[in-house]
Amino acid sequence: MIVTTYSLDGAPDSNWLKSTEHACVWGSLQIDLPQPIDFKLVEPLLRSCHCSVRLHAGATESDVLDYLDAGATYAVLTPEQVGRMRAVPKERMACCLPSEKADDKPLPQGLPRLIILEFPADVPIGRSEVAKSCKDYAISDNCQVFVSGRPTSCAEAAKLVKAGYTVQMDGSLTAPDSEFSIASILNSLLKSDREDGLIPTVVVDESQVCLGLVYSSSKSLEEAIKKRRGIYQSRKRGLWYKGESSGDTQDLIQVDLDCDFDSLRFIVRQHGDGFCHLKRYGCFGSRSGIDSMVQILEARKKNAPAESYTKRLFNDKKLLQSKLLEEAKELAVAETPVDVAWEAADVLYFAMVKCVQTGVSLSDVEKMLEQRSRRVRRRKGDAKPGITGQLNSPVSPPSIVIDSVPASSPPAKTDEGEAAATAAPPAKESPASAAEPKTNTEQATTELTVHKNSDITAEKRQQLCCRPAVTDNDRLMKIVKPILEDVRTRGDAAVLELTEKFDRVTLQSPVMTVPPIEEIQLTTEVRDALEVAYGNVHRFHEAQLTAPMMVETCPGVRCSRFARPIQKVGLYVPGGSAILPSTALMLSIPARVAGCEEVILATPPRKDGTVSPEVLYVAAKSGIKFILLAGGAQAIAAMAYGTKSVPKVDKICGPGNAFVTLAKMLVQNDSTAMVSIDMPAGPSEVMVVADGTANPVFVAADLLSQAEHGPDSQVVLVAVDLSTEQLEAIQTQIASQLKALPRSEIASVALSKSFVLCVNDIPEALDFANQYAPEHLILNVTEAATCLDKVKNAGSVFVGPYSAESCGDYASGTNHTLPTYSYAKMYSGVNTATFQKQITSQELSAEGLMNIGPAVATLAAVEGLDAHRQAVLLRMDHIRQQQS
């Protein structure tokens, strides 16, 4: 390519530095040092771009190492200087030779591969002169040859580059308005295969995130390099000065050519809302990873509420220092891959808070890492005194601090979106402490372990019914309890702060009003699908309503029972980045059918503070007026205890991850909350009972549909009298279908915790099913409907080969919020009665009291409750007096 050289004989001034700027746009820079100067004077320039140095004749090996360690890509030396270097790697040196060989002596042995042929400044050079010089020196084809001097023309310079040489010229020759300007050489190199002659141009930011695809022309390229801005060629409107009207301008950092010279890459610093006309950062979506986190932190530095956690981190120097030290210590002692990733994410978070606080960009950090990679001299690497001893002190419990979504992460019964919320990370979810609990990693697999029921003991059979352990309860308690207490005591302020911390969203209010349904924008396809699902689920749950019951237990004694809706209920719909209208359907419809007076739906907000239109549509259709924009334990606490903006509810329903589940169970046991819950939850699970008539494709698909929920899901195949070949066909289908799944890695981990149980007949299969008590039970057997009478424990049953579990998840009509982890032995899934309570009444006439009064008085006396006895006897005496 091109190397531009500048001579420096003292401290660089602003004019000198400014003259070097354009040289960094394409190619690299070489600083010629004819006399000794302190390397620290040019160290900032060495860090900022690809820059080499040509040292003076008296430079020592130590001088060379100083410049290389400071960031110089290589040092340009004479053959004599190269011969004196013992500690300098050959690949970090370039040997400079005069173009005219002075004698017939061969070149010294051991020269570096990078050779610079230096032609006199007044002798124009072309390919023939370069070829002759290479031949005279017998330069090997393995060498990289730089040609230093003045080419005969800009076109000749381009030909030299295409021939594989790097052209090196003085900065005065490559100035923006000169014959050999960077733009002129680039335009001479470029070729277009388009009729309009435009050059496809990929635009990326400083972290190599692709912003979009545009086009360049010779004029736009010249203008962009001259003004150091993002300037392109519109196919319809001529020169396009990016951001001129919108304010979303770009600083041009660097231009690169592809290997075929027919496309460009612009590296830019993007300002404003972003590159895309849709006000997104890039045309291919928003930022992600660390880059996204930095963007959020920069926004929070400006806009976060004064008392918010993030604002405190920026303003409280000691708090941030403490968090950095604490998280670094936790990372130091982490051992498992999951824990290391978890703690590393915490360290990165607080490190980037420090960077944003001090005005250091992610690009600055990357440049520093790149500079360090060029160091030649290595430090010994021992820890500082006292540090090693600190690792023996106990590590404090995890703090709730990183940007993730512990609370908002998916339910224990996880969904695609829910799992996404935790991966993250979550974004890792939130603080390293508040996302999914740490678990030991397990070997992923594509094949289920096979057990034969007749060969295993009753103890082993019971072990198979135990689900994989998924959480560290002590760790969960340390995370969830402080969140509940914080929301209970500080209300809205705590909810807003925790939402900012875990969901990366700064809100003005934790509650939003549901807009009118006609204002919610959905595609016709999605709207129609929701309508189908809504209708079926509503019909099934409406049919569950029961009429009041009246029984005359004996003459004059009439007893009744009647249902009344629970007045205030809270519905938890996991999500965040996920879209889970199905859960909103399964909770809001039975609440509406039951007639609950006040219903609030809680769901984590998306990154822009909004809720998905699909969930909004379901809420509006179900008559819900308000949505709590929070997830996880903080949402459960807000609904359980109530805040200024969030009404206290009487019951909380809905699936959630380990944090949500524990929060629900804790508030239910807190007498100050006075709230009940629908059921505890665990990871998603399915049991498929299949005989020889089952299609292996269907069986494998059903198993994988639950395995993809999360790594702690469990799937079980109960194989009824299957041959080895039939079982192998199912295993083969599992492996084949798994390859095509986007979440194959997650599913394969779940498969490692799953199994096949081979049984002889249907009764044996159903015995084990009742012992296991699965969330979903699929009966893919002959005459499956006849098996229903023998099913005692299951959340929901799917009967026959065409009853895919997915149908129950979305639109058949049954509810998909179901008990897991064997809770089907004592809990039902969510239904209309979940949102009702049953009230009984009794009405006694005088005849009725005289009929049962003696029995009541006798039993009260047996229990020693005389007031109970007198309440009846006094009435009976009154009746006798009236009758006499």
N, C-alpha and C positions, 0 to 999 in steps of 0.2 A: 504494500500500500504506500502511504506517504509518511515520511518522518520530516518534521520541520525543525531546523536547528536555530538556536539563539545563543549568542555569546554573552557571558556574564563575568565581569572582573571585580565585582564588589557586591554590596547589599542590593537586591533588586528593589527598584522604586516602583511607584504605581504605574508610570508610563510603560516601563519594561513589562510588568505583569500584564497590563492591558493588551500589549502587543502580542502576547503569547496566547490569549484567549481563543482566537479563531483556530489556532493550530490543534486545539484539543477536540474540535468538532468531529474531525475524521482523521484517522491515523494516530500518530503519537508525536511526542515532543522530545527533543534532545537538547540538553543544556551543555554548552562548551565552556569549560572552566580553564582558561589559559594560565591562571595563577591560583595559588591556594586561597580558599575562603572557608569560613565555618559552614559545614554542611547544614547546620540548623537554620541558616538563612533561606535555604531553598526547600527545607523539609515540608512546609505546607504545600508547595507546588508538587512535590513528589507524591504527596498523599492524595492530591485532588485529581490527578490524571495519570495516564500511562506515560512515564517520563524516564528517559535514560540520561546518563551523564558521560561527558568526555573529559577525563581528568588530565591535568597538567603533567608535564614530563617527570616532575619530581614526586609524584603521588606515591605513597607507600601502600602496602597491602592493608594496613589499618585504615588509611583514608578510603580505600575502595570499599572495605567492609562497612564503614560508617555510612556511606551513601546507599549501599544496598540495603542495609538494615533500616535506613530511613524511608525506604520505599521505592528506590530507583529500580526499574525493571532489569537493566543491565548496565555495565560500565564499559565504555569504549576505550581501548588501550592499544598501544603499539605492540608489535611482536616482542620487543625487549621487555616491556612491562608485563605482558602475559607470562613470559618465562620466569618472572620473579614471584608470581602469585602461587602460593601453596595451599592457602585455606579458602580460596575463592572458587566456587564450582564453575566448571567450564561453561555450563549453560547460562551463567549470569555474566559472561564476558563477550564482547565483540572485538575482533581484531581489525584494526584500521590499516589498510595497505594503500600505497600510492598506485594510481592506475597504470603507470608505466613501471614495469619491473626493471630495476636498476642493474641487475647482474643475472648470471645463469644459475646462481645458487638456488637449490630447492628451498621451499618454505620450511621453517623450523617444525619439528614434530610437536604434537600436542596442542596445536592451535584450536581455539573454539570453532564450533560449526558456523557461527555467525561472522561473516566476513563483510567488511565495508570497503568498497573500492572508491578511493577518493580521487576525483578528476579535478584538474585545475578549473578555477572559477570562470576563466575566459575561454574555455574550450567546450562548445556545445557537444552534448553526448547523445548517441543513439544506440540502437541494439548492436550494431556491428562493432562499435568501440568497446562496448561492454563484453561482448563475446570474445573479442581478441584478448582483452585483459584477463578474462577468466582462463582462456587457453594458455596464456603466457605463465600464469601462476599455477596451472594445472589444478584448479580448484575443483574439488570433488562435487558430483551431483548431489551429494548428501548435505552440502553446505547451503545455508541461507545467505543469499548475496544481496547486500544493500548497495545502491549506486548513488554516490554523493557527488552532486554537481548541478549543472544547468542543462536540462534536456534541450534538444534542438527546437522542440515545440511542445505545446500542451498535448497534442495528439500523440507525439512520440513518447511523452511521459506515460500516457495511458497504455501505449503498446508495451512499454517496459513492464508496467504493472501486470498486464495480461500475460506477459511472458514468464511471470513468476518472480520478478525482481521487486524489491522495495526501493522506491525513489526517495532520496534524501536531499532536501534543498534548504537553503538559507531562508529565514523568516521574511526577509525583504522581498524574496521572489514569490512567496505564497500569500502575500497580503491580499485582503478582499478585492481590491481594484486592480490587481496585477495580472499579468498574462497567465501566470501559473497559480491563480487563486484555487483554493480548495474546491470551490463550486465548479470552476472551469475544468479541472481534472476529473471530477466526478461525472460531469456531463459528457466528457469525452469517453469515459469508461462505460457509461450506461447504454443499454440497448433495449428497445421495447418491441414486444411482439404484438402490440395492439395497433389498430389502424389509426387511432388518434395520437399515437406516440407517447402516451402517458405511462408513467412508471408506477406499478403498485407499491404502496408504502405502508408498512405495518408500523403502527404507533404504540410504543410501550412506555411505561413510567420507569422511574429509577430502580424499581424492584423487579423489573422485567414483566410486570403485569400488562397483558395486552389490552389496550384501550379501544382499538378499532383498526379498520382498513380504509385507507384513503389513496389518493393519487398525487403524483408530483410531475412537474414539467421542468424543463431546464430553467425557466424563469422563476418558478416558485422555489426551486432548490436554491438558486442564487440568492433570492430574497430571504429565504429562511436562514441561510448561513450568515448572511450579512447582518441581519437584525437579531439573530439568535432567538428566533421565535418559531412557533408552530405555524408555518405558512404552507398551504397546499394548493393543488390545482383542482377546482371544482369542474366536473364534466359539463356543467351547464352555465356556471356564472363566472368563470375565469378564476383569478387568484382568490384564494380563500384564506383570510387572516383569522385563524381560529380564535374565537372568543371576542372578536372586535365589537360585536353587538351584545353578546350575552355576558361578557366579563369573564368567561371561562377560558382564560388565555393559557398559553403554554410557553415555558422557557425551553429552548432547544439545548440539550446537553450534548448529544452526540448523534452522528449519522453513521450508519453501517451499510455496506454493500453485501449482497449475497454472493455466493461463489460463482454464479453464472452471470453476474453483472446485469440482471434484468429486474431486480427489485431492491427496495430500500427498507431500512428500519430507522425510525426516528426514536431516540430516547429523549423523553421530555419530562419536565417538572410541571405537573398539571395543577392549575389553580381553579378556584370556584367550585361549582357543583360537580364538575366532571367533564368528560369528553363527549358523552352521548347526548343527542338532542332531547332525549327523554329524561334529562336531568339525573342520569345515573353516572356513576364514575366511569364506566366503560361500556361499549356496545355489547359486550358479552356478559354483562352483569356487574354486580358490586364487588368491592374488595373482599378479600378473605384472609384468614390466618392472621399473622402478626401485623400485616399491613392494615387490615380492617381494625384491629385492636388499637393501633396507633391513631387512626382516624377518629375513632370514638373518644379516645383519651384527649385528643386535641380539642374536640368539640366540648367535652366536659370541662376542660380547663377554663373555657370561656363562659359556658352557660350553666354549669352545675349549680344547684341551690347552695347557699352559703353554708348550711349545716349538713350538707350531704357527705357521705363517706368519702367519695372521690375528691370533693373540694378540700376536705380535711387532709387527705394524702398530699395534695398539692401545696397546702399552706402550712402544714405542721411538719417541719423538717425532721424532728425526732421520731414522729410516728412512722414516716416513710423509712427512715434508717432502721428502725426496729423491725419493720415488716421485711425489709430486704435481708437483714441478718437472720431473722427467724426462718424465712422460707429457704434461704441458702443452707441453713443447718439441716432442715428437714430433707432437702435434696441430697445432702451429703450422706445421710444415713439410710436413704431409701435403697431397697435391694431388688424387688421384683420389677420387671419391665413396666407393669402398670403403674406402680408407685413412682418409679423414676420419671415416667412421662408426666404423671400428675404433678409432682413437685417441681419439675422443670418448667411446666406451664405457669405455676405460681411465680417462680423466680423471674421468668420472662415478663410476666405482667408487671410486677413491681419495678423491674429494671426499665421497662418502657415508660412507666409513670415518671421515673427519675429523668429519663431522657426528654420526655415532653416538658417536664417541669423546667429543665435547663435549656430548652431550645435545640436539643440534639435530635436529628432525624434518623429514621431507620437507615437511610442511605449513608449517613455519616458513620453509623456503626458498621455497615457492610464495608465501607472503604477502609475503616480501621482494621477490620479482619483481613481484608485483602492485603493491606500493607504488612501486617504481621506475618502473613504467609510468605512474604518475600524476604524475611529475615534470614540471614545466613548464620550469624553467631547465635548459639542457643544458650539459654540460661540453665543452670543446674536443675532447677525445678523443685527445690525443697520448700515445704510450707514454712510460713513465718513462725517465729517462736511463739508458743502458747496456743496456736490454732489447733494442733493435733489433740491437745488435752481437752479442749472444749467439746470434742465429739463424744467424750465419755459422759457428759452431763445429759440428763434426760431431755428429750425433745418435748416441747409444750404441745398440747392438743391442737389439732388443726384449727386454724382460724377461718372465719367465713369471709373470704375476701376477694376472690378473683372474679373476673367477669365471666359468668357462666350461668347456668340456670338450675341449680340444684333443685330449687323449688319448682322451677318450671319445667324441669325435664320430665320426660315421659313417665307414664304410670308404670307401676310394677308390671301390670299387664301392658307391655309395650307394643307400640305400633310403629310403622315405618317412621312417621314423623317424630314419634316420641323418642325412638332410638337416635334419630338425628339430633334431637335436642340435647342428648347427653353426650354425643360424641364430641362434639365440638367442636364439642366441642365440641357440644359442645362443644368453636368454641367449645372446647372443654366447657363444661357447664358454668361453673361459677368458681368461687374460690376453689382451690383444690380441694377444699374440704366439703364444699357443698354440692358437688355433682354426684354422679353415681359412686357408691362406696367402692373402696378398693377391694379387688378380689385377685386371687392368684390366677395367672393365665393357665389355660389348659390346651392340650394338643387338639388342634382342629382335625376333623375327619370328614370323610364322605360316606362312611359306612357305619351302620348301627351295630352295636354289640348284641349278640344273640344269646338268649338264655332259654333253656327248655324247662317248662314248668315242672315236669315230672322229675327232673334231676336236681332241683334246688330245695332247700329246707324252708320251713315256714319263716324262720328268722331272716333268711335271704330274701324271701318274697316281701317281707315287711320293709326291708332295706330298700327294695326297688320302689316302694311306695313313697319313700322320703325324697322330696325334691332336692335339687342341688342347692347347697348353701349359697346365699347370694349377698349377705350383708354382715357387717360387723356391727352388732347392735349397740355396743358401747360407743363406737365412733358416731353412729347415727344419733344417739342420744345427745352427745356433746354438741352436735350441729343443730339439731331440731329444737331442743328445749330453749336455748337462748333466743332463737327466732320467735317462738311462741310468746315468751315473756316480753320480748322487745315490742312486739305488736300489741300485746295486751296492755302494756303501760304507756306506750307512745302513740298508738293508733295510726292515723294516716301518715304521719311523718316517718314512722318506721316502715310502713308498706312502701312508700315512695322511695325511701333510701335503699331498701332491700331489692326493689324492682330495678333500680338503677345499677345496683351491684351485681345482681344475678342475671338480669335480662338485657343489660346494656341499653336501657331506655330511660331517659329523663322525662318524667311526666309532671304536669301541673296538678292533676287530680288523679286519684286511683280509680275513679269511676267514670264511665262514659254512658251516654244515653244511646239506646238502640235507635237507629234512624228508621223512618217509614220504609216498609218493604219495597215500595215502588222506586225508592231512591238507591237501592242496592244493585250494583251492576254485576250481572252474571251472564255467562254465555247461555244460550238457549239449551244446549246439551246438558250443562250442569244443573240448570234450574229444573229441567224436566226430570232428571235423575233424582234430585232432592224431593220433588213432588211425589214421584212413585214411592220412594222410601218412606216419606212422611205419611202418605196415605195408608200403606200397609202396617206400619208400626202403630199408627193411631187406631186403626180398626182392631188390631189384636189387643191393644191395651184397653180400649173402650169396652171390649167384650168381657174384660176382667172385673168390671164394676158389679157389685153384688147388691141385691135388695136387702132392706132391713129384715132381720129374723125375729119372729115373735113366737114364744112357746108358753103355754099354760102348764106349769110344772105340776100343779095340783089345783083343785078348785079355789079360786080367789087369789091365786099367785101367778101373775103374768110377767115373764122375763123376756127382754128383747136385747138385740145387739144391732148396732148400726155404725156405719163407717163415717168418719169426718176427716176432711183433708188436714194435713199438717199445715199450719198457717204460713210459716216462713221457712223456706228451704233454700239451701245453697247448692249449686251444681258445679262440680269441678270438671272442666274440659281441658285436658293437657294439650300442649301445642307449642307455643312460641313460634319457631320457624316452621312447625308442622301445621297442616290443615286437617282438622279432625271434625268435620261436620257430623260424621256418623255418631260420635260420642254425644255431641250436642242433641242430636235427634233422640238418642236412647234415654237421655235424662229429662229433656224438656217436655217431651210428649206425655209420658206418664204423669209428670207433675201437673201438666195442664188438664189431662183427663181427670185426675184426682180432684182438681179444683183448688189447688194451693193458691192462697191470696197474694202472697209476695214471693217471687222467685228471682234470685240473683244468680247470674252465671259468671263464674270466675275462669279466666283463661289468660295465659301469659301473652303480653303484647308482642307484636312483631318488632323488628329492629327500628321501624319508623314510628312506633307507638300505636299502630292501628291493630285491628282484628281482621282476620280473613273474611272476605265478603260471604263466603259459604256459611261460616259460623253465624255471622250477622243475620243472614237470611233465615236460618233455622230459628234463631232467637226471636226475630220479628214475627215469624209465622206462628210461634208458640206463645206470643203475647208477653215475652220478657221485655221489661222496660230498661233495665240497667245491666251493665257488664262491669265486673271488677277486673281491672287490667293488672292482674298479678297472677303468679303461679306458685307452685310449691307450698312449703310450710307457711310462708307469709300469707298466702291466700286463704289457707285453712284457718289460720289464726284470726284473720280479719273477719271471716264469716262467723266463727265460733264466738268471739268476744265482742264483735261489733266495734266500729270506729265512728268518727263524726260523719264520714261519707258512706260507710258500708253498714247496712242494717245487720243486727245480730240475727242469726237464723236459729231454728229449732232442730234442723237436721241437715247433715252434709252428705251428699251422694256423689259418686263418680270415681273413676279409676285414677291411679297415680303411681309414681315410682316409689322407691323405698322411703324417700323423705316425706312424700305426701301421705303414704299409708301410715307411717309412724305418727305423723302430726295428727291424723284423724283419730287414731287410737288414743293418743295422749289427751286430746281435748275432750273425748268422750268420757274419759276417766277423771276429768277435772270438774269437781262439783261447782266451781265458780262459773264454768262455761255453760252448763246446763244445755248440752247439745248431744244429739245422737248421730250415728253414722249408719250407712247402709251395710257395709261389710268390710273386713280387712281384705287385702289383695296381695297377690304374689305374682311372679313371672307367668307369662302366658304359657298355656299347655294344651295339648290335644292327645287323645288316645283314639287310634283307629283300629277297630276290630274288623279284620278282613278274612274271608275264606277263599277257596279256590275260584269262585266266580268273580272276584274283584279284579278290576282292570289295574294292572301295576302302575300305569301312568297316573290314574286318579289317586291311588294310594300314596305314591311319592309326592304328588302335588299337594295333597292335604297335609302331609307331614312337614313339607318345606314351608307351607303357608304360615305355620306357627313358629318354625325354627328361625325364620327371618326376623321375628319380633325383637329378639335380643339374645346375647350370649348365654343368659341364664334361663332361657326358655327350655322346656323339655317336651319331646315328642315320643310317643310310645306306640309301637305297632304290636297288637296282639294277633298273632298269626294262627288262624284256626285250621289245623290239619293241612298246612301247606307243605308241598314237597320242596326238596332242596332247590330244584330248578325254579319253582314259583317264587320262592323267597329271594333267590338270586336275581330274578327279573325285577323285583321291586328295588333291591339294592342298586342294580344297574341304572334304573330310572332315577333314583335319588342322585347318584353321581352325575348323570347326564343333565338333569334339570338344574342341579346346583350350579353348574358352570355358567349358565345363562343368567343367573340372578345378580342384580347389582349389589345385593347385600350377602353375597356368597360367603364372605369371610365370617360374618356374624353367624350365619346359619350353620356353617361347618363347626363352629365352636359349640353351638347348641346341640348339634348332632353328637358331639363327643360326650355329652351328658345324657344321652337318650339311649333307648334300647328296644330290642324285639323280644317278646315273650312268646314262645311257641306252646300252644295248648292243643288238646285233642278234639275238643268239641265246644259248642256255643255255651252250654252251662258253665264249663270251666272258664271260658273267656269272660262271661258276665260276673262270675264270682270275683275274679281279679279286678274287673272294672269297678265293682262296688267297693272293693277294698281300697283301690287307688283314688276313687272319687274325682274324676277329671273335670276340668273346666268345660272342655268340649269333648263329647263322645260321638264318634262317627261309626255307625253300624253299616259297613259295606259288605253285607252277607246276604245269602238267600233268605227270602221272606223276612227281611229286617224288621218289618212292623210288628211281627209276633214277639220280638225280643223286648219291646218296650215295657211290658208288664213286669219283667224281671229286673229292670233298671231301678236301683234304689238310690244311688248316689251319683249325681252328675249335675253340672251347671246347665248345660243344654245338650240335647241329643239331635243328631243329624242322621236321618233314616234313609237308607238306600244309596245307590251309586251316584245319583245326580244331586244329592243334597250336600253341596259344597259348604264348608264352614264359612266361607266368605259371604255367602248369602245371608247367614244369620248376623254377620258383622254389619251388614248394610241395609238390606231391603226386604227380607222375607216377612218381617213383622215382629219376631221375637226380639228380646233385648240382649245386647252383647255385653252388658256390664254384669259379669258373672263371678261367682266365687272360685278362687284358685287354691292351690296348695292344700288340697283335701278339705277345704272349708265347705265344699259341697255336701259334706256329711251333716252339716248343721245350719247352713245358710242357703237361702234362695238367691237367684239373680235378681237384679232390679226389676220391679214390676209395678203395676198401679198401686198395689197395697203398700209398697215401699213408702209412698207419699201419703199414706192414710194411717189413722189410728182407729181402733175399734172401741167403741164405747158401749157399755152394757147398761140396761136399766131394769128396774123391777117395780111393779105396782101391786100392792096388796090391798085387798078389800078386808072388811071386818071378818068375813068368813075365812079369808086366806090367813089372816094373822092367827085366828083361833085354831086353824088347822096345823100350822107349823110352829106357833109360839111355844108350846111346851117343849118341843125338841130343841129350839133355840135356847130357851132358859136353862135347860139341863146341860147342854154343851158349854154354855158360858160359865155355869157353876163349876163344871169339871176343870175348866181352865183358870178358875179363880178370878174371873172378870165380872165382878158383881154389878158394875154400872151397865154393862152389856145386858145382863140378866134383867135388871130393873127396867131398862128401856122397853123391854117386851112385856114384863109382868104388869107394869103400870097401865099400859095400853089395854091389855087383856082385862084388867079389873074395870077399866072405864067402859069397855064394851059390855061386860056383864051387868054393870049398873044400868046402862041404857036399855038393856034387854029385859031387866026385871021390873 
